[in-house]
Amino acid sequence: MSLAAGQLDQRISIEQRISVVNDLGEEEPTWSTLATVWARAEPLRGREYFAAAQLQGEVDVRFTIRHRTDVDRTMRVQWRGQAYDIVSPPIEPQGGREYLELMCVQGKRDGR
């Protein structure tokens, strides 16, 4: 897969869940920005796609970013003021280490 730099034209933030201690000494889950990167955002039609020969559901957007080793499916993407959960392990197109595809659904965890 080869992308021109101009195709990564959307700014997204990748967030990870962390716990912080509030004023009462209780742990509260919250989201922290891991990285802000350039991406290609492709809204997907329908509610299904094929991955590893299995039918998967509820994917809204595929974000393509430059390859990173610190992104996993427990994280989420912020794009245009909306949260998108990463719903599958990041995909390395054609087995390369140049880009990652993040299959995402809009706000599914925590009532977002």
KEPAMI-67974 format. One record per atom (N, C-alpha, C, O): residue number from 1; residue in three letters; atom name; y, x, z negated. Coordinates in steps of 0.2 Angstrom, whole numbers. Layout:
# residues N
+-----+-----+------+-------+-------+-------+
:   n : res : atom :     y :     x :     z :
+-----+-----+------+-------+-------+-------+
: NUM : ALA :   CA :     Y :     X :     Z :
...
+-----+-----+------+-------+-------+-------+
END
This chain:
# residues 112
+-----+-----+------+-------+-------+-------+
:   n : res : atom :     y :     x :     z :
+-----+-----+------+-------+-------+-------+
:   1 : MET :    N :    -6 :     4 :     0 :
:   1 : MET :   CA :     0 :     0 :     0 :
:   1 : MET :    C :     6 :     4 :     0 :
:   1 : MET :    O :     7 :     9 :    -4 :
:   2 : SER :    N :    11 :     3 :     4 :
:   2 : SER :   CA :    17 :     7 :     5 :
:   2 : SER :    C :    23 :     2 :     4 :
:   2 : SER :    O :    23 :    -3 :     8 :
:   3 : LEU :    N :    27 :     3 :     0 :
:   3 : LEU :   CA :    33 :    -1 :    -1 :
:   3 : LEU :    C :    40 :     4 :     0 :
:   3 : LEU :    O :    40 :     9 :    -2 :
:   4 : ALA :    N :    44 :     1 :     4 :
:   4 : ALA :   CA :    51 :     5 :     4 :
:   4 : ALA :    C :    55 :     4 :    -2 :
:   4 : ALA :    O :    54 :    -2 :    -5 :
:   5 : ALA :    N :    59 :     8 :    -4 :
:   5 : ALA :   CA :    62 :     8 :   -11 :
:   5 : ALA :    C :    66 :     1 :   -11 :
:   5 : ALA :    O :    67 :    -2 :   -16 :
:   6 : GLY :    N :    69 :    -1 :    -5 :
:   6 : GLY :   CA :    73 :    -7 :    -5 :
:   6 : GLY :    C :    69 :   -13 :    -6 :
:   6 : GLY :    O :    72 :   -19 :    -7 :
:   7 : GLN :    N :    62 :   -13 :    -6 :
:   7 : GLN :   CA :    58 :   -19 :    -7 :
:   7 : GLN :    C :    58 :   -20 :   -15 :
:   7 : GLN :    O :    56 :   -26 :   -17 :
:   8 : LEU :    N :    59 :   -15 :   -19 :
:   8 : LEU :   CA :    59 :   -16 :   -26 :
:   8 : LEU :    C :    66 :   -18 :   -28 :
:   8 : LEU :    O :    70 :   -13 :   -30 :
:   9 : ASP :    N :    68 :   -24 :   -27 :
:   9 : ASP :   CA :    75 :   -26 :   -27 :
:   9 : ASP :    C :    77 :   -31 :   -33 :
:   9 : ASP :    O :    82 :   -33 :   -33 :
:  10 : GLN :    N :    72 :   -32 :   -38 :
:  10 : GLN :   CA :    73 :   -36 :   -43 :
:  10 : GLN :    C :    73 :   -32 :   -50 :
:  10 : GLN :    O :    68 :   -28 :   -50 :
:  11 : ARG :    N :    77 :   -33 :   -54 :
:  11 : ARG :   CA :    77 :   -29 :   -61 :
:  11 : ARG :    C :    73 :   -33 :   -66 :
:  11 : ARG :    O :    75 :   -39 :   -67 :
:  12 : ILE :    N :    68 :   -31 :   -69 :
:  12 : ILE :   CA :    64 :   -34 :   -74 :
:  12 : ILE :    C :    63 :   -30 :   -80 :
:  12 : ILE :    O :    64 :   -24 :   -80 :
:  13 : SER :    N :    62 :   -33 :   -85 :
:  13 : SER :   CA :    60 :   -30 :   -92 :
:  13 : SER :    C :    53 :   -31 :   -93 :
:  13 : SER :    O :    51 :   -37 :   -93 :
:  14 : ILE :    N :    50 :   -26 :   -95 :
:  14 : ILE :   CA :    43 :   -27 :   -98 :
:  14 : ILE :    C :    43 :   -26 :  -105 :
:  14 : ILE :    O :    46 :   -22 :  -108 :
:  15 : GLU :    N :    41 :   -31 :  -109 :
:  15 : GLU :   CA :    41 :   -32 :  -116 :
:  15 : GLU :    C :    34 :   -32 :  -119 :
:  15 : GLU :    O :    29 :   -34 :  -117 :
:  16 : GLN :    N :    34 :   -29 :  -125 :
:  16 : GLN :   CA :    28 :   -29 :  -129 :
:  16 : GLN :    C :    29 :   -32 :  -136 :
:  16 : GLN :    O :    35 :   -32 :  -139 :
:  17 : ARG :    N :    24 :   -35 :  -139 :
:  17 : ARG :   CA :    25 :   -39 :  -145 :
:  17 : ARG :    C :    24 :   -34 :  -151 :
:  17 : ARG :    O :    20 :   -29 :  -151 :
:  18 : ILE :    N :    29 :   -34 :  -155 :
:  18 : ILE :   CA :    29 :   -30 :  -161 :
:  18 : ILE :    C :    30 :   -35 :  -167 :
:  18 : ILE :    O :    32 :   -41 :  -167 :
:  19 : SER :    N :    29 :   -32 :  -173 :
:  19 : SER :   CA :    30 :   -36 :  -180 :
:  19 : SER :    C :    36 :   -32 :  -183 :
:  19 : SER :    O :    36 :   -26 :  -184 :
:  20 : VAL :    N :    41 :   -36 :  -186 :
:  20 : VAL :   CA :    46 :   -34 :  -190 :
:  20 : VAL :    C :    46 :   -37 :  -196 :
:  20 : VAL :    O :    43 :   -43 :  -197 :
:  21 : VAL :    N :    49 :   -34 :  -201 :
:  21 : VAL :   CA :    49 :   -37 :  -208 :
:  21 : VAL :    C :    56 :   -40 :  -209 :
:  21 : VAL :    O :    61 :   -37 :  -208 :
:  22 : ASN :    N :    56 :   -47 :  -211 :
:  22 : ASN :   CA :    62 :   -51 :  -212 :
:  22 : ASN :    C :    65 :   -49 :  -219 :
:  22 : ASN :    O :    62 :   -45 :  -223 :
:  23 : ASP :    N :    70 :   -53 :  -220 :
:  23 : ASP :   CA :    74 :   -52 :  -227 :
:  23 : ASP :    C :    69 :   -54 :  -233 :
:  23 : ASP :    O :    71 :   -51 :  -238 :
:  24 : LEU :    N :    64 :   -58 :  -232 :
:  24 : LEU :   CA :    60 :   -60 :  -237 :
:  24 : LEU :    C :    54 :   -56 :  -238 :
:  24 : LEU :    O :    49 :   -57 :  -242 :
:  25 : GLY :    N :    53 :   -50 :  -234 :
:  25 : GLY :   CA :    48 :   -46 :  -234 :
:  25 : GLY :    C :    42 :   -48 :  -230 :
:  25 : GLY :    O :    36 :   -45 :  -231 :
:  26 : GLU :    N :    42 :   -53 :  -226 :
:  26 : GLU :   CA :    37 :   -56 :  -222 :
:  26 : GLU :    C :    37 :   -53 :  -215 :
:  26 : GLU :    O :    42 :   -52 :  -212 :
:  27 : GLU :    N :    31 :   -52 :  -212 :
:  27 : GLU :   CA :    31 :   -49 :  -205 :
:  27 : GLU :    C :    32 :   -55 :  -201 :
:  27 : GLU :    O :    29 :   -61 :  -201 :
:  28 : GLU :    N :    36 :   -54 :  -196 :
:  28 : GLU :   CA :    37 :   -59 :  -190 :
:  28 : GLU :    C :    36 :   -56 :  -184 :
:  28 : GLU :    O :    39 :   -50 :  -182 :
:  29 : PRO :    N :    32 :   -59 :  -179 :
:  29 : PRO :   CA :    31 :   -56 :  -173 :
:  29 : PRO :    C :    38 :   -57 :  -168 :
:  29 : PRO :    O :    41 :   -62 :  -169 :
:  30 : THR :    N :    39 :   -52 :  -164 :
:  30 : THR :   CA :    45 :   -53 :  -160 :
:  30 : THR :    C :    43 :   -48 :  -154 :
:  30 : THR :    O :    38 :   -45 :  -153 :
:  31 : TRP :    N :    48 :   -48 :  -149 :
:  31 : TRP :   CA :    47 :   -45 :  -143 :
:  31 : TRP :    C :    52 :   -39 :  -142 :
:  31 : TRP :    O :    57 :   -40 :  -144 :
:  32 : SER :    N :    49 :   -33 :  -140 :
:  32 : SER :   CA :    53 :   -27 :  -139 :
:  32 : SER :    C :    53 :   -25 :  -132 :
:  32 : SER :    O :    47 :   -25 :  -129 :
:  33 : THR :    N :    58 :   -23 :  -129 :
:  33 : THR :   CA :    58 :   -20 :  -122 :
:  33 : THR :    C :    55 :   -13 :  -122 :
:  33 : THR :    O :    57 :    -8 :  -125 :
:  34 : LEU :    N :    49 :   -13 :  -118 :
:  34 : LEU :   CA :    46 :    -6 :  -117 :
:  34 : LEU :    C :    50 :    -3 :  -111 :
:  34 : LEU :    O :    51 :     3 :  -112 :
:  35 : ALA :    N :    51 :    -6 :  -106 :
:  35 : ALA :   CA :    55 :    -3 :  -100 :
:  35 : ALA :    C :    58 :    -8 :   -96 :
:  35 : ALA :    O :    56 :   -14 :   -96 :
:  36 : THR :    N :    64 :    -6 :   -93 :
:  36 : THR :   CA :    67 :   -10 :   -88 :
:  36 : THR :    C :    66 :    -6 :   -81 :
:  36 : THR :    O :    68 :     0 :   -81 :
:  37 : VAL :    N :    63 :   -10 :   -76 :
:  37 : VAL :   CA :    61 :    -6 :   -70 :
:  37 : VAL :    C :    63 :   -11 :   -64 :
:  37 : VAL :    O :    65 :   -17 :   -65 :
:  38 : TRP :    N :    63 :    -8 :   -58 :
:  38 : TRP :   CA :    64 :   -11 :   -52 :
:  38 : TRP :    C :    57 :   -14 :   -50 :
:  38 : TRP :    O :    52 :   -11 :   -50 :
:  39 : ALA :    N :    57 :   -20 :   -47 :
:  39 : ALA :   CA :    51 :   -23 :   -45 :
:  39 : ALA :    C :    52 :   -28 :   -39 :
:  39 : ALA :    O :    58 :   -29 :   -37 :
:  40 : ARG :    N :    47 :   -29 :   -35 :
:  40 : ARG :   CA :    47 :   -34 :   -30 :
:  40 : ARG :    C :    44 :   -40 :   -33 :
:  40 : ARG :    O :    38 :   -40 :   -36 :
:  41 : ALA :    N :    47 :   -46 :   -33 :
:  41 : ALA :   CA :    45 :   -52 :   -36 :
:  41 : ALA :    C :    43 :   -57 :   -30 :
:  41 : ALA :    O :    47 :   -58 :   -26 :
:  42 : GLU :    N :    36 :   -59 :   -31 :
:  42 : GLU :   CA :    34 :   -64 :   -26 :
:  42 : GLU :    C :    31 :   -70 :   -29 :
:  42 : GLU :    O :    26 :   -70 :   -31 :
:  43 : PRO :    N :    36 :   -75 :   -29 :
:  43 : PRO :   CA :    33 :   -82 :   -31 :
:  43 : PRO :    C :    27 :   -84 :   -27 :
:  43 : PRO :    O :    27 :   -84 :   -21 :
:  44 : LEU :    N :    22 :   -86 :   -30 :
:  44 : LEU :   CA :    16 :   -88 :   -27 :
:  44 : LEU :    C :    15 :   -96 :   -26 :
:  44 : LEU :    O :    17 :   -99 :   -31 :
:  45 : ARG :    N :    13 :   -98 :   -21 :
:  45 : ARG :   CA :    12 :  -105 :   -20 :
:  45 : ARG :    C :     5 :  -107 :   -23 :
:  45 : ARG :    O :     0 :  -103 :   -23 :
:  46 : GLY :    N :     5 :  -113 :   -25 :
:  46 : GLY :   CA :    -2 :  -116 :   -28 :
:  46 : GLY :    C :    -3 :  -113 :   -35 :
:  46 : GLY :    O :     1 :  -110 :   -38 :
:  47 : ARG :    N :    -9 :  -114 :   -37 :
:  47 : ARG :   CA :   -10 :  -112 :   -44 :
:  47 : ARG :    C :   -16 :  -108 :   -45 :
:  47 : ARG :    O :   -19 :  -107 :   -50 :
:  48 : GLU :    N :   -19 :  -105 :   -39 :
:  48 : GLU :   CA :   -25 :  -101 :   -40 :
:  48 : GLU :    C :   -24 :   -95 :   -35 :
:  48 : GLU :    O :   -21 :   -95 :   -30 :
:  49 : TYR :    N :   -28 :   -90 :   -37 :
:  49 : TYR :   CA :   -28 :   -84 :   -33 :
:  49 : TYR :    C :   -35 :   -81 :   -34 :
:  49 : TYR :    O :   -39 :   -82 :   -39 :
:  50 : PHE :    N :   -37 :   -76 :   -30 :
:  50 : PHE :   CA :   -44 :   -73 :   -30 :
:  50 : PHE :    C :   -43 :   -66 :   -33 :
:  50 : PHE :    O :   -38 :   -62 :   -31 :
:  51 : ALA :    N :   -47 :   -64 :   -38 :
:  51 : ALA :   CA :   -46 :   -57 :   -41 :
:  51 : ALA :    C :   -54 :   -56 :   -43 :
:  51 : ALA :    O :   -57 :   -59 :   -47 :
:  52 : ALA :    N :   -56 :   -50 :   -41 :
:  52 : ALA :   CA :   -63 :   -48 :   -43 :
:  52 : ALA :    C :   -68 :   -53 :   -41 :
:  52 : ALA :    O :   -72 :   -54 :   -45 :
:  53 : ALA :    N :   -67 :   -56 :   -36 :
:  53 : ALA :   CA :   -72 :   -61 :   -33 :
:  53 : ALA :    C :   -72 :   -67 :   -38 :
:  53 : ALA :    O :   -77 :   -71 :   -38 :
:  54 : GLN :    N :   -67 :   -68 :   -42 :
:  54 : GLN :   CA :   -67 :   -74 :   -47 :
:  54 : GLN :    C :   -61 :   -78 :   -45 :
:  54 : GLN :    O :   -56 :   -75 :   -44 :
:  55 : LEU :    N :   -61 :   -84 :   -46 :
:  55 : LEU :   CA :   -55 :   -89 :   -45 :
:  55 : LEU :    C :   -51 :   -89 :   -52 :
:  55 : LEU :    O :   -54 :   -90 :   -57 :
:  56 : GLN :    N :   -45 :   -87 :   -51 :
:  56 : GLN :   CA :   -41 :   -87 :   -57 :
:  56 : GLN :    C :   -35 :   -92 :   -56 :
:  56 : GLN :    O :   -34 :   -94 :   -50 :
:  57 : GLY :    N :   -33 :   -95 :   -61 :
:  57 : GLY :   CA :   -28 :  -100 :   -61 :
:  57 : GLY :    C :   -21 :   -99 :   -64 :
:  57 : GLY :    O :   -20 :   -94 :   -68 :
:  58 : GLU :    N :   -16 :  -103 :   -62 :
:  58 : GLU :   CA :   -10 :  -103 :   -66 :
:  58 : GLU :    C :    -5 :   -97 :   -64 :
:  58 : GLU :    O :    -1 :   -96 :   -69 :
:  59 : VAL :    N :    -6 :   -93 :   -59 :
:  59 : VAL :   CA :    -1 :   -88 :   -58 :
:  59 : VAL :    C :     5 :   -90 :   -54 :
:  59 : VAL :    O :     4 :   -94 :   -49 :
:  60 : ASP :    N :    11 :   -89 :   -57 :
:  60 : ASP :   CA :    17 :   -91 :   -54 :
:  60 : ASP :    C :    20 :   -86 :   -50 :
:  60 : ASP :    O :    23 :   -87 :   -44 :
:  61 : VAL :    N :    20 :   -79 :   -52 :
:  61 : VAL :   CA :    24 :   -74 :   -49 :
:  61 : VAL :    C :    19 :   -68 :   -49 :
:  61 : VAL :    O :    16 :   -66 :   -54 :
:  62 : ARG :    N :    20 :   -64 :   -44 :
:  62 : ARG :   CA :    17 :   -57 :   -44 :
:  62 : ARG :    C :    22 :   -52 :   -43 :
:  62 : ARG :    O :    26 :   -52 :   -39 :
:  63 : PHE :    N :    23 :   -48 :   -48 :
:  63 : PHE :   CA :    28 :   -43 :   -49 :
:  63 : PHE :    C :    24 :   -36 :   -47 :
:  63 : PHE :    O :    19 :   -34 :   -49 :
:  64 : THR :    N :    27 :   -33 :   -42 :
:  64 : THR :   CA :    25 :   -26 :   -40 :
:  64 : THR :    C :    30 :   -21 :   -42 :
:  64 : THR :    O :    36 :   -21 :   -41 :
:  65 : ILE :    N :    27 :   -16 :   -46 :
:  65 : ILE :   CA :    31 :   -11 :   -49 :
:  65 : ILE :    C :    28 :    -4 :   -48 :
:  65 : ILE :    O :    23 :    -4 :   -45 :
:  66 : ARG :    N :    32 :     1 :   -49 :
:  66 : ARG :   CA :    29 :     8 :   -48 :
:  66 : ARG :    C :    24 :     9 :   -53 :
:  66 : ARG :    O :    25 :     6 :   -59 :
:  67 : HIS :    N :    19 :    13 :   -52 :
:  67 : HIS :   CA :    14 :    14 :   -56 :
:  67 : HIS :    C :    16 :    16 :   -63 :
:  67 : HIS :    O :    20 :    21 :   -64 :
:  68 : ARG :    N :    13 :    13 :   -68 :
:  68 : ARG :   CA :    14 :    15 :   -75 :
:  68 : ARG :    C :     7 :    15 :   -79 :
:  68 : ARG :    O :     3 :    11 :   -77 :
:  69 : THR :    N :     6 :    19 :   -84 :
:  69 : THR :   CA :     0 :    19 :   -88 :
:  69 : THR :    C :     1 :    15 :   -94 :
:  69 : THR :    O :    -4 :    14 :   -98 :
:  70 : ASP :    N :     7 :    12 :   -96 :
:  70 : ASP :   CA :     8 :     9 :  -103 :
:  70 : ASP :    C :     9 :     2 :  -102 :
:  70 : ASP :    O :    11 :    -1 :  -107 :
:  71 : VAL :    N :     6 :    -2 :   -97 :
:  71 : VAL :   CA :     7 :    -9 :   -96 :
:  71 : VAL :    C :     0 :   -12 :   -97 :
:  71 : VAL :    O :    -5 :   -10 :   -94 :
:  72 : ASP :    N :     0 :   -17 :  -101 :
:  72 : ASP :   CA :    -7 :   -21 :  -101 :
:  72 : ASP :    C :    -5 :   -29 :  -102 :
:  72 : ASP :    O :     0 :   -31 :  -102 :
:  73 : ARG :    N :   -11 :   -32 :  -102 :
:  73 : ARG :   CA :   -10 :   -40 :  -102 :
:  73 : ARG :    C :    -8 :   -43 :  -108 :
:  73 : ARG :    O :    -7 :   -49 :  -108 :
:  74 : THR :    N :    -7 :   -39 :  -113 :
:  74 : THR :   CA :    -4 :   -42 :  -119 :
:  74 : THR :    C :     4 :   -42 :  -119 :
:  74 : THR :    O :     7 :   -45 :  -124 :
:  75 : MET :    N :     7 :   -40 :  -114 :
:  75 : MET :   CA :    14 :   -39 :  -113 :
:  75 : MET :    C :    17 :   -45 :  -109 :
:  75 : MET :    O :    13 :   -49 :  -106 :
:  76 : ARG :    N :    23 :   -45 :  -108 :
:  76 : ARG :   CA :    26 :   -50 :  -104 :
:  76 : ARG :    C :    32 :   -47 :  -100 :
:  76 : ARG :    O :    34 :   -41 :  -101 :
:  77 : VAL :    N :    34 :   -51 :   -95 :
:  77 : VAL :   CA :    40 :   -49 :   -91 :
:  77 : VAL :    C :    46 :   -53 :   -92 :
:  77 : VAL :    O :    45 :   -60 :   -92 :
:  78 : GLN :    N :    52 :   -51 :   -92 :
:  78 : GLN :   CA :    58 :   -55 :   -92 :
:  78 : GLN :    C :    61 :   -54 :   -85 :
:  78 : GLN :    O :    62 :   -48 :   -83 :
:  79 : TRP :    N :    62 :   -60 :   -82 :
:  79 : TRP :   CA :    65 :   -60 :   -75 :
:  79 : TRP :    C :    70 :   -66 :   -75 :
:  79 : TRP :    O :    68 :   -71 :   -76 :
:  80 : ARG :    N :    76 :   -65 :   -73 :
:  80 : ARG :   CA :    81 :   -70 :   -72 :
:  80 : ARG :    C :    81 :   -75 :   -78 :
:  80 : ARG :    O :    82 :   -81 :   -77 :
:  81 : GLY :    N :    81 :   -72 :   -84 :
:  81 : GLY :   CA :    82 :   -76 :   -90 :
:  81 : GLY :    C :    76 :   -79 :   -92 :
:  81 : GLY :    O :    76 :   -84 :   -97 :
:  82 : GLN :    N :    70 :   -78 :   -89 :
:  82 : GLN :   CA :    64 :   -82 :   -90 :
:  82 : GLN :    C :    58 :   -77 :   -92 :
:  82 : GLN :    O :    58 :   -71 :   -90 :
:  83 : ALA :    N :    54 :   -79 :   -97 :
:  83 : ALA :   CA :    48 :   -75 :   -99 :
:  83 : ALA :    C :    42 :   -77 :   -95 :
:  83 : ALA :    O :    41 :   -83 :   -94 :
:  84 : TYR :    N :    38 :   -72 :   -93 :
:  84 : TYR :   CA :    32 :   -73 :   -89 :
:  84 : TYR :    C :    27 :   -68 :   -92 :
:  84 : TYR :    O :    27 :   -62 :   -93 :
:  85 : ASP :    N :    22 :   -72 :   -94 :
:  85 : ASP :   CA :    16 :   -68 :   -97 :
:  85 : ASP :    C :    12 :   -65 :   -92 :
:  85 : ASP :    O :    11 :   -68 :   -87 :
:  86 : ILE :    N :    10 :   -59 :   -93 :
:  86 : ILE :   CA :     5 :   -55 :   -89 :
:  86 : ILE :    C :    -2 :   -58 :   -90 :
:  86 : ILE :    O :    -4 :   -58 :   -96 :
:  87 : VAL :    N :    -5 :   -61 :   -85 :
:  87 : VAL :   CA :   -12 :   -65 :   -87 :
:  87 : VAL :    C :   -18 :   -61 :   -85 :
:  87 : VAL :    O :   -23 :   -64 :   -86 :
:  88 : SER :    N :   -17 :   -55 :   -82 :
:  88 : SER :   CA :   -23 :   -52 :   -80 :
:  88 : SER :    C :   -22 :   -44 :   -81 :
:  88 : SER :    O :   -16 :   -42 :   -81 :
:  89 : PRO :    N :   -27 :   -40 :   -81 :
:  89 : PRO :   CA :   -25 :   -33 :   -82 :
:  89 : PRO :    C :   -21 :   -31 :   -75 :
:  89 : PRO :    O :   -23 :   -33 :   -70 :
:  90 : PRO :    N :   -17 :   -26 :   -76 :
:  90 : PRO :   CA :   -13 :   -24 :   -70 :
:  90 : PRO :    C :   -17 :   -22 :   -65 :
:  90 : PRO :    O :   -22 :   -18 :   -66 :
:  91 : ILE :    N :   -16 :   -23 :   -59 :
:  91 : ILE :   CA :   -20 :   -22 :   -53 :
:  91 : ILE :    C :   -17 :   -16 :   -49 :
:  91 : ILE :    O :   -11 :   -16 :   -48 :
:  92 : GLU :    N :   -21 :   -11 :   -47 :
:  92 : GLU :   CA :   -19 :    -5 :   -43 :
:  92 : GLU :    C :   -21 :    -7 :   -36 :
:  92 : GLU :    O :   -27 :    -6 :   -34 :
:  93 : PRO :    N :   -16 :    -9 :   -32 :
:  93 : PRO :   CA :   -18 :   -11 :   -25 :
:  93 : PRO :    C :   -22 :    -5 :   -21 :
:  93 : PRO :    O :   -19 :     0 :   -22 :
:  94 : GLN :    N :   -27 :    -7 :   -18 :
:  94 : GLN :   CA :   -31 :    -2 :   -14 :
:  94 : GLN :    C :   -33 :     4 :   -18 :
:  94 : GLN :    O :   -34 :     9 :   -16 :
:  95 : GLY :    N :   -34 :     3 :   -25 :
:  95 : GLY :   CA :   -36 :     8 :   -29 :
:  95 : GLY :    C :   -31 :    14 :   -30 :
:  95 : GLY :    O :   -33 :    19 :   -33 :
:  96 : GLY :    N :   -25 :    13 :   -28 :
:  96 : GLY :   CA :   -20 :    19 :   -28 :
:  96 : GLY :    C :   -17 :    19 :   -35 :
:  96 : GLY :    O :   -17 :    14 :   -39 :
:  97 : ARG :    N :   -13 :    24 :   -36 :
:  97 : ARG :   CA :    -9 :    25 :   -42 :
:  97 : ARG :    C :    -2 :    25 :   -40 :
:  97 : ARG :    O :     2 :    28 :   -44 :
:  98 : GLU :    N :     0 :    22 :   -35 :
:  98 : GLU :   CA :     7 :    22 :   -33 :
:  98 : GLU :    C :    11 :    16 :   -36 :
:  98 : GLU :    O :    16 :    16 :   -38 :
:  99 : TYR :    N :     7 :    10 :   -36 :
:  99 : TYR :   CA :    10 :     4 :   -38 :
:  99 : TYR :    C :     6 :     0 :   -43 :
:  99 : TYR :    O :     0 :     1 :   -43 :
: 100 : LEU :    N :     8 :    -5 :   -46 :
: 100 : LEU :   CA :     5 :   -10 :   -50 :
: 100 : LEU :    C :     7 :   -17 :   -48 :
: 100 : LEU :    O :    13 :   -18 :   -47 :
: 101 : GLU :    N :     2 :   -21 :   -48 :
: 101 : GLU :   CA :     4 :   -28 :   -47 :
: 101 : GLU :    C :     3 :   -32 :   -54 :
: 101 : GLU :    O :    -3 :   -31 :   -57 :
: 102 : LEU :    N :     7 :   -35 :   -56 :
: 102 : LEU :   CA :     7 :   -39 :   -62 :
: 102 : LEU :    C :     7 :   -47 :   -61 :
: 102 : LEU :    O :    12 :   -49 :   -58 :
: 103 : MET :    N :     1 :   -50 :   -62 :
: 103 : MET :   CA :     0 :   -57 :   -61 :
: 103 : MET :    C :     3 :   -61 :   -67 :
: 103 : MET :    O :     0 :   -60 :   -72 :
: 104 : CYS :    N :     8 :   -65 :   -66 :
: 104 : CYS :   CA :    11 :   -68 :   -72 :
: 104 : CYS :    C :    12 :   -76 :   -71 :
: 104 : CYS :    O :    12 :   -78 :   -66 :
: 105 : VAL :    N :    12 :   -79 :   -77 :
: 105 : VAL :   CA :    13 :   -86 :   -77 :
: 105 : VAL :    C :    19 :   -87 :   -82 :
: 105 : VAL :    O :    20 :   -83 :   -87 :
: 106 : GLN :    N :    23 :   -92 :   -80 :
: 106 : GLN :   CA :    30 :   -93 :   -84 :
: 106 : GLN :    C :    28 :   -96 :   -91 :
: 106 : GLN :    O :    25 :  -101 :   -91 :
: 107 : GLY :    N :    31 :   -92 :   -96 :
: 107 : GLY :   CA :    30 :   -95 :  -103 :
: 107 : GLY :    C :    24 :   -99 :  -105 :
: 107 : GLY :    O :    25 :  -105 :  -106 :
: 108 : LYS :    N :    19 :   -95 :  -107 :
: 108 : LYS :   CA :    13 :   -99 :  -109 :
: 108 : LYS :    C :    12 :   -98 :  -117 :
: 108 : LYS :    O :    10 :  -102 :  -120 :
: 109 : ARG :    N :    13 :   -92 :  -119 :
: 109 : ARG :   CA :    12 :   -90 :  -126 :
: 109 : ARG :    C :    18 :   -92 :  -131 :
: 109 : ARG :    O :    24 :   -92 :  -128 :
: 110 : ASP :    N :    17 :   -94 :  -137 :
: 110 : ASP :   CA :    22 :   -95 :  -142 :
: 110 : ASP :    C :    27 :  -101 :  -140 :
: 110 : ASP :    O :    32 :  -101 :  -142 :
: 111 : GLY :    N :    24 :  -105 :  -136 :
: 111 : GLY :   CA :    29 :  -111 :  -134 :
: 111 : GLY :    C :    35 :  -109 :  -130 :
: 111 : GLY :    O :    39 :  -113 :  -130 :
: 112 : ARG :    N :    35 :  -104 :  -127 :
: 112 : ARG :   CA :    40 :  -102 :  -122 :
: 112 : ARG :    C :    40 :  -106 :  -116 :
: 112 : ARG :    O :    45 :  -105 :  -112 :
+-----+-----+------+-------+-------+-------+
END
